[in-house]
Structure formats: C-alpha cells, structure tokens
C-alpha cells in the first residue's frame, strides 16, 4: 500500500487482520485508515445508522473501504449491528471467512440517547447498552476463543470520560462505558496466558457526537490525536494489558483505580467511621492493584494483611 499520512517507520501491521466497529465515521474511521496505512487487512464495520442508532446505511463503511483500496490496501465492509449476538458473529466472521483469522479487535461503535435520569425511557437505556456494552461482549465473545487458540490477540475496547466521571443526562451512556472497563479487565485476565491483551481507550475528539456543542474555544482535538494511541494498544509491541489510557487534545495519560491505604479497626460503629473518615479517604499515598496478574487477590490480600497486623 502506498504510504499514507498515517504511515511511520516505527510500527507496521503487515499480515495482521483487524476488525474495527463503528469505523464508517469519526474515530473508528481514523483507526481503520491508520491500521490499513500500516499494512493491516481491515474489516470496516459500521451499520451507518443515526447517532441514536436508528436506521442503517451501507455508505459510510463502503466509503472507508474504497479509500483504503484506492490507496493500495486491503479492506472489506461489514454493516451488521454489534447490538445483537448474531451481528457480533457476522462481524467477526467476516474477518475469519475472508482472511482466515482475526488478530485485532477494536470496538468503537456507539450511539447516544440523552435524557435526564428522571425522564430516561427504559428503551433508551437498553438501546445504548446494547451497542456500547453488550456490543462489546458480542464481538469479544466471538473473537476471543479464536485469538486464544492462535496464541495471539489485541483487543481495544472504548470507554469515555462520562463512563469514568459521569455527566448530566447520560445515565445510559455512562453505565455502559463504565461496564466496558469491567469487561476489559476480565478479558485481560483470561487472555493473559494465551497471548491475548485487552485494554481500554478513553478518547475525546470533535466528531459528530459533538454536534450541538460549542467547540469554538477547544484546542486542536481531532481523531488523529487519538488514533496512534489505539494503534499502539493494537500493536504486537503493546506491553500492557488490563489498563486504561485516555487521549484528549494531544494529552495521553493512564487512568487507574486507586485506593487509600485504609484504616483498620477490629470493630466499627457509625460514629467511629465518621470520626476517621478523613483518614479513610486520604489518598496521598495511593495503592494501585494492577488487574493482571491478579488485582482481585491483591486487594483482598492487602485487606486481610491489615486485619492480621501485617500492614500499618
């Protein structure tokens, strides 16, 4: 493939097969073009629907494929929806049937149906979880066994600032995006012994999801500032798993769950919790329990150690 504006000397994806969901526009399009420009064979998945998830249009996915092919790359379009198990099977199946395997899975597809919590319809809550969270499960569930069997895989799931910190009128979106982090942690744990790494990207860019916002005072905030981070997470040289990276306006950072050292007493009353709450909440010396190899047990072990007098 001819060198694209994304191409670099440092990283290549030659002979790798990638599936990118929600790749017809915005961030997903940038991811697909980046991977293809660096040698990957790409399944460009996008149902082409509206921001709400309604409707379908084969045009966006095919346009990205046409761009890749015109530049000398390899790509095929997939227009199935991630919102169903059948769709997830078809999306991953497009890669395995055309190219014989799947090496990279990037779940980027999304929709939005905002409403204040007290006014949010159950249908709108479910519709957003169907795409963001259940959609992640639907494609991961199909790709994961194949990757484990091959002894190699890179999975990148998408959370958001709203999923980490919440926002007004997006209870459905925030809940789904927070759930993605938990799903990624399990994929990372279960994939570790099989060479499958799974991480989360928390991206922010001015795409069509920013429609209606006043972005005039924003710094440069294009999808091109996010795509290289996703590219590294999807690359064979990616050295982390079970982590969360955020990319916004040129800033790239790690996001982590931290705990305070904690306060131990052999028994508690409500008044004692109140009296020591500032000690309990003090995170000047934070603890981080990495997901892999076993953050779950490390958390329990630290707590049990305090109960046994092993930690101050």
Secondary structure, DSSP 8 states (H G I E B T S, - for coil): ----TT--SS---TT-EEEEET-SSHHHHHHHHHHHHTT-EEEEE-----TTS-S--SHHHHHHHHHHHHTT-EEEEE---TTSHHHHHHHHHHHHHHHS---EEEE-------B-GGG--HHHHHHHHHHHHHHHHHHHHHHHHHHHHHT-EEEEEEE-HHHHH--TTBHHHHHHHHHHHHHHHHHHHHHGGGTEEEEEEEEE--SGGGTTS--TT-----THHHHHHHHHHTSTT----S-EEEEETTEEEEE---B------SS--HHHHHHTHHHHH--TT-B---STTTHHHHHHHHHHHHHTTS--
